[in-house]
Amino acid sequence: IFVSSTLLWNAGLEEMFQRVYDNGFDGIELWAQQFFARGYDTQEYLRLQALYPLRTCVHSCSWDLNLASMNQGIREMSIKQVEVSMRLVIAGGKKLPELEALELTVHPGHMTLQGRREESMKLLQDSLEQIGRLSDRIGVDVSLEIMEKIPKEFVTDAQSMEEAAGSRKKQFFYTLDIAHCD
């Protein structure tokens, strides 16, 4: 069981590691957006990783983004932010085994307008194709997160996730986060 770093938004990295470790969890789901917004340091993270036997997965930037947006600029920026998040996992082009980052978790996007599922699915498929190519090129495993059943979400079960992943469905991993469960 991993703890989302956002639950410790105001904590410094050392406090975060200490609290997660002291409470007996297996690791930290490190939100890239928090890492960047709080100005955390990669070398400090690696130092603490050496002190605390915790595993890490990285959650891609997702706030204010949408991989299925009708707005091409938002889709393009969303893909760019996934790439920026991938580079946090690999820190300078080589995987850091000390980080033990298992994968990069990505939210699949949502409908801009309710009732536009088919159009949104096509846009998402195009975005995920680009992310799949980035994953191949950069060398980071990607896990797509199954979302909760609320009005604009349309990737809410294994079948819709498989549809969204398209020809790359065997390339991606899948995350079922209790925050998104029915």
Secondary structure, DSSP 4 states (H G I P E B T S, - for coil): -EEEGGGGTTS-HHHHHHHHHHTT-SEEEEEHHHHHHTT--HHHHHHHHHHS--EEEEEPP-TT--TT-SSHHHHHHHHHHHHHHHHHHHTTTS--GGGTEEEEEE-----SSTT-HHHHHHHHHHHHHHHHHHHHHHT--EEEEEPP--TT----SHHHHHHHHGGGTTT-EEEE-GGG--
